[in-house]
Amino acid sequence: MRWRPRFSSLRTHLLLAFTAVVLLTTLLGVGWQYRRLRALLTAADDTRLTTRAELLLARTDVSGRFPLIALPDQAHDYIRIVYGVPGQRPQELFRSARWPRGPVRGWRQVRVSRSPGLFPDDRLTLWLAHPATSLAADLAQVRQGLAVAAVGSLLLAWLLAPLLSRAALRPLRRMSRQARRMHHTPDLTDLPVPATGDEVQELAETLNQLLARLRESARLQDNFLAAAAHELRTPLATLQTGLSVARHNPDMPAAASAQLAGHQEEIRRLSGLVDDFLLVSRLRAGALPLHLAPVALDDLVLRAVDQVLPRYQAAGRPLHLHLDDTVADYTVPADAGKLLSVLLNLLENALRHAPPAAAVQVTLGPAPAGSGWQVSIRNPVARSLGDLSRLTAAYYQADVLSEGAGLGLWLSSRILELHGSALQLTEHEGVFSAEFTLADNK
């Protein structure tokens, strides 16, 4: 599987998009709020400075021989007073010692003027200035508070982003869980469709339409398999019977009889394959009924072993059967015919994959975990089979050169599921094991 970086996931994209939106919104909001507060604080400072300047100007008296100048009562306040007469150069009456000469950064000043009362056209003008440190301190405090609020908003957004992304992706997760369940089951059920009215709902509806087409295609395929298997069973049985009769004819030459035996074996293999196809179609269509009845499991295992023993002997592979003699009754409720097909499939699978001269061991005894009987078939393997879960998939073959269509273990697993059991496949130290447990008749 190709590795993909985490930042390429949809959830990461949602997190980044949400964080980016919150960051941009916070920066715009903080910038606008700072400009507004700066204008308010600046206007308030100008108002206070203008009020003191007007008070100082009102207290200044130039009607006498010597003007009376009202000095500021606030620290770091500095004034300049000028008397102006129309047509003459303005006369400076007072200037504070630390009055800035020319424009100076970091200072704030206002100007107010009035008529001194002697002549209406004369003007008395006062400038009041002070350092802007107080306003700068207030603005710095505002900036600090806004920065803390912005960082808090981003942290809150980062904490809420996973929750919001999880809520936004909840419909997709439900669809994903349903799809994973379908991976382990043969049924293609519809995905849940969220009533969101967006692209997620459209995706779910589109996928359900695709699943409907797949179900219809699978139904047509199963119908074709069932029809073809049903039509092939009769001619294959007729050929099998005819070849068997011809082989046992005393006038048949030995060479021809050997050739007919080979043909008969091929027809037997084809008949088994046709039966498997018929079972597949019935299982997928849910039309494979079980006819449960009390079955002696030990007799059924002996019957399956006797049936495949000639093939094991011809292949040179020993077949050992171990029955627990302490058990008096191995009766279980089961469908004898279908359970026999499971045993034959497992034995043929062991014959197919066991190395030459390797012994296959069949064990029947009480289940170790509780009531019931356990059947175990073990055989060595020449090489590891890898992911064992693939062995129970339809049409999968661990060895592509072996005979069969890769349906044996899949059919066995499904038939055991109908019996309320499960096929357990394990591999340990070069030994492959297929086991299942059936409940007893109590």
Secondary structure, 3 states (H helix, E strand, C coil): CCCCCHHHCHHHHHHHHHHHHHHHHHHHHHHHHHHHHHHHHHHHHHHHHHHHHHHHHHHCECCCCCCECCCCCCCCCEEEEEEECCCCCCEEEEECCCCCCCCCCCEEEEEEEECCCCCCCCEEEEEEEEECHHHHHHHHHHHHHHHHHHHHHHHHHHHHHHHHHHHHCHHHHHHHHHHHHHHHCCCCCCCCCCCCCCHHHHHHHHHHHHHHHHHHHHHHHHHHHHHHHHHHHHHHHHHHHHHHHHHCCCCCCHHHHHHHHHHHHHHHHHHHHHHHHHHHHHHHCCCCCCCCEEEEHHHHHHHHHHHHHHHHHHHCCCEEEEECCCCCCCEEEECHHHHHHHHHHHHHHHHHHCCCCCCEEEEEEECCCCCCEEEEEEEECCCCCCCHHHHHCCCCCCCCCCCCCCCHHHHHHHHHHHCCCCCEEEEECCEEEEEEEECCCC
